[in-house]
């Protein structure tokens, strides 16, 4: 029973066949030759994501994972000493570590916007904290440590109002709910294939607003991202693929495009409705039990359900449930130190449902949890 979709979901058969089919072709005729045969499938990747996110194919790049996608664009921002970064208390560890590194290198200031009463980023506080030194607003849409859905579109309205760059980490949200770039108004967005999109591991993607692309020079380039036009000259390509590199996981890109098409065929609205129904049912069931505390925050919540249990650590819960072939994960304070330290939480048990889970599985989950 798989309740670890926020870690890595189960691939649909179509995705598995897309990946293994290409690997078999590579094994039969060679990697370069198989890639040449697969150009139409590879190009489908960009159109599939353009449809999914409501953007242009030239605004999409394939990157090997969500963190590297986020890094590639973050480290391309031309910060100068004194610039400020505004982020949220729910920010993910890898992102915040990058803030700290660049702040140290370039003498930047990192300011954390407080939560409102529900636990989501406070929009009023965000707007009050903006001044002429704010260069970037960067938040995580759905944090790793709970079911919170931050109000990404409202943040986008504020960022656009003050003409501030806006970077959204959508690693946990893309695939379990509709994501419309034009409504969110973010300038940059990163995500992964392996979670709610049900794609292969080792795959990720990056969106960059078209009018911004040529203002951002990648932190490193190769002969795919740029062209060596003379002995002392090069020219970086003018679309989002300047953030890609030449060598990549070809079978994975084909598989991820297949996963996106699979999700689009079902419909993101239908997926969101089903996922939120199952998650709400799980939260309700857990809240009925003495000694179990649901820890999710926010006005709006998604398919991630986090909880603690008296007298049993999250790690022990995970191990015990695994013995019954039930998969969950554990979120530790070091993954989200601003949030979990403030709440006095060392670790959380995290159960994340998807549309293929069932109400019967939720009953079995709760029965085993309480044994």
Secondary structure, 3 states (H helix, E strand, C coil): CECECCCCCCCCHHHHHHHHHHHHHHHHHCHHHHHHHCHHHHHHHHHHHHHHHCCCHHHEEEECCHHHHHHHHHCCCCCCCCCEEEEECCCCHHHHHHHHHHHHHHCCEEEEECECCCCCECHHHHHHCCCCCEEEEEEECCCCCCCECCCHHHHHHHHHHCCCEEEEECCCCECCECCCHHHHCCCEEEEECCCCCCCCCCCEEEEECCCCHHHCCCCCCCCCCEEEEECCEEEECCCHHHHCCCCCCHHHHHHHHHHHHHHHHHCHHHHHHHHHHHHHHHHHHHHCCCCEEECCCCCCECCEEEEEECCECHHHHHHHHHCCCCECEEEEHHHCHHHHHHCCCCEEEEEECCCCCCHHHHHHHHHHHCC
